[in-house]
Amino acid sequence: MEFSIFLLVWTLILAWVGRGVVRVVCNIFFHPLRKFPGPNWAKATEWWKTYIEVVKQESMTDVLVRLHKQYGDVVRVGPNELHFANPAAYNEIYSTSARWDKERILYEAFGEDHSSFGLLSYAESKQRKDVLQPLFSRRAILNMQSLVRENMDHLASVLINNNTAGKSSDLLFAFRCYAIDTITNFCFSKSVHALDEPEFAAPIVVAMDASLPTFHLFKHFPLFRKTILGLPPWLAIKASPETAGLTNLQVILGEQVREVSSNPEKLKDTRYPTIYHRLLDKDAHKGNPVPDFTALYEEAQTMMFAGGVTVGDALMTGHFHVLDQPELYKKLQAEVRTVWPDINSPPSFEAFEGLPLLTATIKETLRMSPGACSPLLRVVPPSGATVSGKSIPGGTIVGITSVLVHQSPSIFPVPEKFNPGRWLGDDAKGLEQWLVAFSKGPRSCLGINLAWCELYIAFATMLRRFEMRLDGTKREDLVWRDCFTPYFSGRHLRVWCVPVDE
Ligand code: HEM
């Protein structure tokens, strides 16, 4: 009996190893992508990526830059995955007509499979985005801009208090709090008051930040993800302290969603239409069912990460570069004053849109900010496709990181320099197509109008209401690691924000 169990175990192990060896051999010698260059380990097995991202904890975007230098325009970065370097590939993969599915393993890692962001197919996501789109239209955002203004004024008052107390301010968390208070209010007509927390270390912001590195664990070990997300919160935190950030976030958001779902009437008479009023409105779904609790929760998580982290990161990056260039800073201050002469009467966001240098500075900010830095992986449809002049078989996973487009010297000369002037010259119009921070095509950013509104109002307010000075922050402090969005592991941007009187 003992002998046969021993034999069975060994047979299973050998079968497993044998299967692995056969797969590796097939991937290297017989796979349809075998002619594409790349590291042998990447061609052989998906575990190569696990090794890079989980064990070595390298930023995949840095690795991709290196690989393209070594292997050229197209690199095989997984048995079934190609990465492109030619910026033209961006417009091919993410074009309006290419309605390619999002890639399962990457997108399931977020645990937001039932949200506008996580739904894999174009058709499913369109149905959800059609429901939400009216709230994110330009007109809708113009109508709710007072909410953004209020949050920015609130942020300004906290910065003034910090200055009075003799402290500089952490502008990474400050801007994330600003974006989070805005989006939670827009979702639930109720703020989480992130801006009121000391040092801007609001539980939701800290939880989101701490959960960013978890992303790789969840991506490469789906069983681990399912187990942790399935446990009661107290047990999940005990079992896996490194993912406690995400568990805490789930608790905070779960409470909000439960509250509005059990009493949707509460959202009826708000100053502006809210996201959850819309999501819970039967008529808005045109015959399709109202999303269940899981989908409602996951949509909230999407809104927090998509709407909070990205905006905060862009504002932090832009402010560092502006403050690092005193001449640019002075010019921007003077320009904002032209539409905002009386400090107590801020103009509407449309007035800021007419300012050429501010607009150019925001575009340059979006170019320099890592944003959604990972390649946004898509699956080529069964009929196959041509990308960057190469014939790609159906079922292949493809992507190109926006970082390679934004750092391309042939499009943006001296790409490492923060230079808003590049958006002001005669050739500037042609550059617009290469600003891909919000991605392109049918899965591009739903919140683009809200993001622009938040960026304009925040930049203009900081420039008009404060004399700012870097508190020791250096370029190297802004080092980040690709965790789909960047994880800033260095010292946060700290700035002295001295209020101006008039
Ligand atoms: C500077 C700020 C922002 C940047 C750089 C940004 C960037 C992006 C990018 C690159 C995508 C495509 C992701 C993918 O293909 O997987 C995306 C999608 C999305 N964004 Fe944004 N975003 C920003 C702000 C916002 C805001 C304020 C919201 C509002 C809640 C938002 C909501 C979304 C949603 C719901 C999607 C999913 C769309 C889909 O999958 O079809 N984003 N964003």
Residues whose N, C-alpha, C, O or C-beta is under 5 A from the ligand:
A	BS01	HEM	S116 F117 S125 M303 A306 G307 T310 V311 A314 G371 A372 L376 V436 A437 F438 S439 P442 R443 S444 C445 L446 G447 L450 A451
